[in-house]
Amino acid sequence: MSSEVNAAAGAAHQAASVPLTPTAYIAEHLQNLNNIGGAQTSVIDFSIINLDTIFWASLMGLITVFLLILAARRASPGVPGRFQCLIEMLVEMVDNQTKSIVHGDRSFIAPLALFVFCWIILLNTLDLVPVDWVYGVNQFIGGFGVHVPHHKLVPTTDLNATFGMSFSVLLLVFFYSFKAKGLGGFLHELVSAPFGAKWYLAPFNLILNIIEYIAKGVSLGMRLFGNMYAGELLFLLIALLGSMWTFNLDLYMLGFVGNVIAGSAWAIFHILVILLQAFIFMMLTLVYIGQAHSHH
């Protein structure tokens, strides 16, 4: 029995020391840590919980709330500091966008838009953490007996997270539709827009409106996921340039220079992507909620 255990341990050690292939390297960094210990095989599977996504999304949400509360408590009528100026600029920008889009009670919608904007910025900013740091931390804590086989740092590169956010927005759209129009008005709009209130057009109106709501939820989540996932994948491809020597290619210095130059350039450009995707998600949230207040 002891010989079998030793053989298994030796095989595991040998497998751990074997360099990853490029495909395995990318797959390792794109695998979530979940409750089943394996990859998700279907698009919809509520039995799978991605623990890393929940942890980082919750942590960034708490940090967002903490920073906004801190700015509110430190606000003063005197000469503002840099932090207060930044928050005031964000609040003014979001408030102006909310006023121009949503015509109704904005007491909850404007703070929601501000939180969504700042939260997604923090979620997306995690993409700037070097990709091999996560793998290195996993290996480091493994020396203390803590086994973390996979860890995906950026929640917005997880389709489950972005769909959860987008369909939450869709629930808010339904809520404000009921609030602004009432149940009868909402149902009447479902069967009378956009072709008119003729009875024989009601089935077509209903089908088109259902498709529209589904498309809003899917496109909102897919847009954020697609852009951030592509950015993360590009970071991984650039990282491979700096590790060419592990794949039996004698181009280490070329790979190192390519990694540093290409990685730095993409990281600088990716800052724009981070801010732009947060702004687009916030604006579409306001647009969809604004449409819920309008009457057709």
N, C-alpha and C positions, 0 to 999 in steps of 0.2 A: 504493500500500500504506500509506504514512504517513497519507494522508487517511482511509483506512478505520480505522486504529488510533486516530487522533484522534477520529473520529466515535464509535467504540465507547467510548472513554474519557469523552467528553462525555456520552454517553447514560447510562453507569454513574454519573457524578457527578450528573447530573440526577435519576436514580432514587434515589440515596442521599439527595438533598436534599428529596425529596418526603415530606411528613409521612405517617406510617403511619395507616391507618384503624384504628378500634377493633378490628376483627376481626384485622387483620394485626398489631396491637400485641400482642394476647393470644397469637396463634400464634407470634410471634417469641420470646416469653418462655417458652413451653412446649415449644420445640423442643430436643431433645438434640443435642449435638455427638457425632457417631458416625463410624465408619470409612467409611461410604458417602457421606457428605455430603448425605443427604436424609432424609426422614421414614420411619419404620418403617410399613410398610403392612399387616403381619399381626401377630397377637398373638404367634405363635411364629415366630421367625426367628433361628437361632443364628449366622447369618453377620453379624449386626449387633452391633457393640460400642459401647455408649454410653460414650465416653471420659470425659465429665464426671462421670457417675455413678460410674464406677470410681475416678476420682481423689478425689472428695470423700468417698466411702464409705471408701476406704482411709486417707485422711488423718484422718478422724474416728475410725476404728478405732485408728490409731497413737496419736492424742492420748489416747484413752480408756485404752489400755494404759499409756502414759507417766504419766498422772495417778494411776492405781491403783498402779503400782509406786512412784511418788514418795511416795504416802501411806503405803505399807507400809514404806518405808525410813525415813521421818521419824516413824513412830509411836513414841511414848514413853509410859512409865507415869505420867509427871507430868501436870501440867495441860495438856490438849490445846489446840491452837490451833483457829481456826475451820475451817480446811481439814480438819484431822484429825477434828473433831467431825462435819463433814458426811459424810465418808467412813464414819466409824463408824456413823452413823445409817443410811446406805444399806446397809452390810454387815449390820447387825442386822435391818433390815426384810426384806431379801432372805433372810437365813438363817432367820428365823421363818416366812416364807411357804414356803420350801423344806421345812422340817421338817414343816409341817402338811399338805403336799400329797404329797411324795415319801417313800415308806416303803421305804428301801433305802440303798444307798451314795450319799451326797451329796457326796463329795469333789470331784467334777468338776462336778456339776450346779449347786451353789450359786455357785461362781465364774462358771460360764457364764451363769447368770441375772443376776448382778451386771453382767457385761460387756455382755450384751444390753440391759439397762435403761439403763446409762450411755451406751452407743453410740447407741441410738436417740434418746435425749435430745439428744445432740450433732447427730445427723443432722437431727432435726426443728427444732432451734434455728436452723439455717441459713435456715429459712423467715422468720425475723425480719429478715434482711438486706433493706433496701429493694430492691424489684424492679428499679428503674431503675439501681441501682448496677452490676449485672452488665452491662447493656446499655452503660452509660457506660464501664466498664472495657474492654469489647470495642472500643468506638470509640477509646478512648485508645491502647491497644496497637496498634490498626490504623495509627496514625500512625507507628509504628516498624517497619512492614512485617510485623507478625505478624497474620495474618488468622484471626480466630476468628468464623465466621459465626453460630454459635449457642452458647449456654452455659446449661445448666439447673443451678442451684446445689443444689437440694434432692434428694438421692438417693431419699428416701421418696416423692417425687411421680413416680417412675419405676416402673412396674409390673414391669419386669424385676428391679429391685433388691428390691422387697418379696416378689415370688414366689421369688427366689433365697433370701431369708432364711427364708421360710415352708417351702419344700421342704427346706431344710437341717435345719430342726426336725423335719420328717417323717422324714428319714433317721435322726436321733437316736432318734426313736420306734421305728423298726424295729430299730435297734441294741440299745436297752435291752429291747425285747421279746424278741429272740433271747437276750440275756444273762440275763434273768430267767426265761424259760420254756424256753429251748432251741428248736432248730428244730422238733422234733416238737411241743412244746407250743404254739408259735406257729401252726403249720399246723392243729393240732387246734382251736385257738380260732377260726381263720378259718371253719371249716366247722361249728362247734357252737354259736357264740354269734351272736345272742341267743336263738334259738328253741329250742335244745336239740340234743342229739347224735343225734337220729333221722336215719337215712341219707337219707330223702326230703326232709328239711329242709336238707340240706347246700348245695344250689345257692342257695337263698334266703339262707342265712347268708353264704355267700361273696360274693354280689352286694352285700348290704347292707354288709358289712365293707369291700369295695373302695370303694363309694360313700362310706362314712364317712371313709376315709383321704384320698380325693381332696377331699372337702368340707373336711376339716381344713386341708389345705395351701392350697386356694384361698381359703377364708374368712379365714384368718390373714393372707395377703398382701393380699387385697382390702380388708380392714378398715383396715389401716394406710395403704394407698395412697389409698383413697377419702377418708378424713378429711383427709389432708395435701394431696391434690390439690385438694379443695374449698377448703381454707384458702388455698392459693396462688392459686387462681382468684379468690377474694374479694379478696385483696390487689391483684390486677391490676385488678379492677373499681373498687376504691377509688382506685387510682393514676390511672385514667382521669378521675376527678373533678378531679384537679389539672392535667390537661392538656387541658381542654375547648377551650381556645383554639386548639389545633392542629387541631381538627376543625371549625373555622369557626363556633364558638359563642361569642358574646360574654358569657361567664359566668366569666371567669378567676378573679375574687376569690371568687365563690361556690364554684367548683371547688377553689380552694386551701384555703379554710376547711373544705370538706367532706372534702378529702383528709387534712388534718392531724387533724381531730377524729375522723372515722371510722377513719382508719388507726391512730391511737393507741389508740382504744377496742378495735378488733379485735386489735391486737398484744397488748394487755394480756390480753384474753380468750384469745388464741391460746396464751399461755403455759400455761394450764390444759390446752388440747388437746394441746400438746406432751408434757407430763408424763403426762397420762392415757393417751395412745396408747402411750407407752413402757411404762407400768405394765401395760396390758392385754396387750400383746404378751409381756411377761415372764411374766405370770400364766398366759396360755394355753400358753406353752411349758412351764411347770412342770406344768400340768394334763395336757397331752398326755403328757409324760414320766412323770408319776405314774400315768396310766392304763396305760402300757406295763409298769409294775411289778406291776400288779394282775392277779389271776387270775379269770377268769369261770367 
